[in-house]
């Protein structure tokens, strides 16, 4: 009989340094994250100490320049680290992706003075970030946001409400998109807002079906004063900055989705090879064998797709269409794989005694965040045939 234990995913990493990095991450995952994941998700506990450890280890700033405390790692490597973290606990993997998204605006569009002043603490100083684009009435239609920033001398006064904010209420800084001009995308500007700014408050966290350890909350801006030195980019450039960040962020979601799917497949394999019915392992039955084969194929295809998009990004080539494709395919695959994993375990899969039901609940949100999969299809179609006629 072959060895039935799940084997580590074989990686094609570009350097010996990146291979050592992933080995470090896998060791950390087993020691600090995986064993506590189920209990802490069940209790709704956010593992802030894990993020502090990741920061100390240089894992919160991997794709950014070492000049400001980053890890100088290509996206190809960073995304595989995300996958490993998400496979252990999505709250951690997605949290790192959101933090990276929150750093993107300053790293890509901030002045050298702004970057020197803030990036070192954001990337390796123990801070945790959040990204504030969505609002109660503007989710997919992000360009219709209503949070306002009004100029008052050398400051901006921000008023409004943001919704569905991962790390809402616990983040140390927020990248906030607010309206500074007229209607539409051209009237939006980006700001870096401290988490303890007077007038900034968080509502009670949303009660979610999954990712209970990751707080998601509305943020209320009641006349929050933000110095103009914390404006990122030019006035009116915010929406372009947001879209640029989301292209990269969608790859992070794709990698997290494959991590969750891989964890579900590993559980399904372990159960199917150990569970015996009719005198033999249920993995010997063709119906289950084909299901497992399809699950593995979806995962391999998704991983290849997100890595291909990452290599385009690393090469400085356009990757927006491929990022949308990766986010769409990988998250749909994760939903299918996790659902099938529950089926493989049968009645046990439907209980909280096994982790596959948690994986299935977590996979669902990945089809929604950072652009629903319907939005991804719109993005892909626009690249193929142009904007819709009006």
Secondary structure as the mmCIF struct_conf table of DSSP 4:
data_model
#
loop_
_struct_conf.conf_type_id
_struct_conf.id
_struct_conf.beg_label_comp_id
_struct_conf.beg_label_asym_id
_struct_conf.beg_label_seq_id
_struct_conf.end_label_comp_id
_struct_conf.end_label_asym_id
_struct_conf.end_label_seq_id
BEND BEND1 UNK A 5 UNK A 5
HELX_LH_PP_P HELX_LH_PP_P1 UNK A 6 UNK A 10
BEND BEND2 UNK A 14 UNK A 15
HELX_RH_AL_P HELX_RH_AL_P1 UNK A 16 UNK A 28
HELX_RH_PI_P HELX_RH_PI_P1 UNK A 29 UNK A 34
HELX_RH_AL_P HELX_RH_AL_P2 UNK A 35 UNK A 43
TURN_TY1_P TURN_TY1_P1 UNK A 44 UNK A 44
HELX_RH_AL_P HELX_RH_AL_P3 UNK A 48 UNK A 56
TURN_TY1_P TURN_TY1_P2 UNK A 57 UNK A 58
BEND BEND3 UNK A 60 UNK A 61
TURN_TY1_P TURN_TY1_P3 UNK A 62 UNK A 63
BEND BEND4 UNK A 64 UNK A 64
HELX_RH_3T_P HELX_RH_3T_P1 UNK A 66 UNK A 68
TURN_TY1_P TURN_TY1_P4 UNK A 69 UNK A 69
HELX_RH_AL_P HELX_RH_AL_P4 UNK A 75 UNK A 88
HELX_RH_AL_P HELX_RH_AL_P5 UNK A 90 UNK A 109
BEND BEND5 UNK A 110 UNK A 110
HELX_RH_AL_P HELX_RH_AL_P6 UNK A 112 UNK A 124
BEND BEND6 UNK A 125 UNK A 126
STRN STRN1 UNK A 129 UNK A 132
STRN STRN2 UNK A 135 UNK A 135
TURN_TY1_P TURN_TY1_P5 UNK A 136 UNK A 137
STRN STRN3 UNK A 138 UNK A 138
BEND BEND7 UNK A 139 UNK A 140
HELX_RH_3T_P HELX_RH_3T_P2 UNK A 142 UNK A 144
STRN STRN4 UNK A 148 UNK A 152
TURN_TY1_P TURN_TY1_P6 UNK A 153 UNK A 154
STRN STRN5 UNK A 155 UNK A 166
TURN_TY1_P TURN_TY1_P7 UNK A 167 UNK A 170
BEND BEND8 UNK A 172 UNK A 172
STRN STRN6 UNK A 173 UNK A 179
BEND BEND9 UNK A 181 UNK A 184
HELX_RH_3T_P HELX_RH_3T_P3 UNK A 185 UNK A 187
STRN STRN7 UNK A 188 UNK A 194
TURN_TY1_P TURN_TY1_P8 UNK A 195 UNK A 196
TURN_TY1_P TURN_TY1_P9 UNK A 198 UNK A 199
STRN STRN8 UNK A 200 UNK A 202
HELX_LH_PP_P HELX_LH_PP_P2 UNK A 203 UNK A 206
BEND BEND10 UNK A 209 UNK A 210
TURN_TY1_P TURN_TY1_P10 UNK A 212 UNK A 213
BEND BEND11 UNK A 214 UNK A 214
STRN STRN9 UNK A 216 UNK A 227
HELX_RH_3T_P HELX_RH_3T_P4 UNK A 228 UNK A 230
STRN STRN10 UNK A 231 UNK A 232
BEND BEND12 UNK A 233 UNK A 234
TURN_TY1_P TURN_TY1_P11 UNK A 235 UNK A 236
HELX_RH_AL_P HELX_RH_AL_P7 UNK A 238 UNK A 274
STRN STRN11 UNK A 276 UNK A 277
TURN_TY1_P TURN_TY1_P12 UNK A 278 UNK A 279
STRN STRN12 UNK A 280 UNK A 281
HELX_RH_3T_P HELX_RH_3T_P5 UNK A 282 UNK A 284
BEND BEND13 UNK A 285 UNK A 285
HELX_RH_AL_P HELX_RH_AL_P8 UNK A 286 UNK A 314
TURN_TY1_P TURN_TY1_P13 UNK A 315 UNK A 316
HELX_RH_AL_P HELX_RH_AL_P9 UNK A 320 UNK A 345
HELX_RH_3T_P HELX_RH_3T_P6 UNK A 346 UNK A 350
BEND BEND14 UNK A 351 UNK A 351
TURN_TY1_P TURN_TY1_P14 UNK A 352 UNK A 353
BEND BEND15 UNK A 354 UNK A 354
TURN_TY1_P TURN_TY1_P15 UNK A 355 UNK A 355
HELX_RH_AL_P HELX_RH_AL_P10 UNK A 356 UNK A 366
TURN_TY1_P TURN_TY1_P16 UNK A 367 UNK A 370
BEND BEND16 UNK A 371 UNK A 371
HELX_RH_AL_P HELX_RH_AL_P11 UNK A 373 UNK A 385
BEND BEND17 UNK A 387 UNK A 387
HELX_LH_PP_P HELX_LH_PP_P3 UNK A 388 UNK A 389
#
